[in-house]
Amino acid sequence: MIFFVFLQIKIIKLKKKVCLLGSTGSMGVQALEVIDELPELFEVEVLACHSNADLLIQQAKKFKPNAVVIINDDRYEYVKEQLWNDDIKVFAGESSLCDIVEMSSIDIVLSCIVGIAGLRPVYRAISCGKPIALANKETLVVAGELMTQLAIEHHVPILPVDSEHSAIFQSLVGEWNNPLEKIIITASGGPFRGKNREFLQNVTKEQALKHPNWSMGNKITIDSATLMNKGLEVIEAKWLFDADLDQIEVVVHPQSIVHSLVQFADGSVKAQLGLPSMKLPIQYALTYPQREANKMPRLNFADYPSLTFEKPDMGTFRCLKIAYEASREGGNRPCVMNAANEVAVSLFLHDRIGFMDIPAIIEQQLAEVPFGKPCSIDEYLETDKEVRNRILKSYN
């Protein structure tokens, strides 16, 4: 397991300087709440977002980072003008995002960027030896082999922020030399658990965005409804924990209290439990190997007298099956799948396609785009671009 090489992390500084990529998204906002609640441990060094200039400015004025990056060049002058008197450096563009992660003052890079946009800056951060707290699934889904090899070369820890992978990680602490038999990733089932294909043909985006347990961004919420979110997590777990796909199982757990489990060679199973909240896994990734006290709500088992588990319906929710198959094929298949899913979800959110068209579009691209074995970030990004253009051309 790649983590086994890295997990003896020593705390060099009392206060970690954090570079937060994707600060204005749901995960980024929650990360800043964690940092705000532990001011003696963390300091914000860099904030970066795509285009939400007003929220970025608000965050910058509160946390006083050394620098901010707005990827959308059109918003650069506005952000610069608003922060003129705050002694905060302002940069714009994707190249600036990649350059800034190399700042010597950064102790850890927390990547909360959604989608393929997180790929290149995380690659650059690993290349210059920065520890990574990873909330961006696509980094490992698209280029897991490349990223993990790079992390090993540079002795860089990749600490999971997803609640499921954090649960697996926490369950493995102290077990590094014990054979792992199975990883069990839990899924809430989303808003359409138990529904059939006929029902799903006519669901709306408003219905799909009503997740029963979690508060997340729109893209991730739709992925949860299609079960693609679990598919992405399966592929991510394969790389994070050096596991075979046959060792990774998904079970539906509607209460979202057991965040994931691991089973060892002797049959013992360990799990991490807690109330549905992303703040705990964010905090654990930032403070590892320490556990710090906080004021987050505590789990009261009396409130959850019944915890249930069931098999996912991969016949109806085809995205999970697609993800397993794409990962087994390897090469550019996960990249094609991810790009097609991102575009299909966007089309659904813009009322251009139906809910069940999402897996259909993904399957079509996997059937039509030739198999390949990308060897660099640029090649992965070129594949991603090709798939996006193919789909968008069909819907213009």
Disulfide bonds with the S-S distance in Angstrom:
none
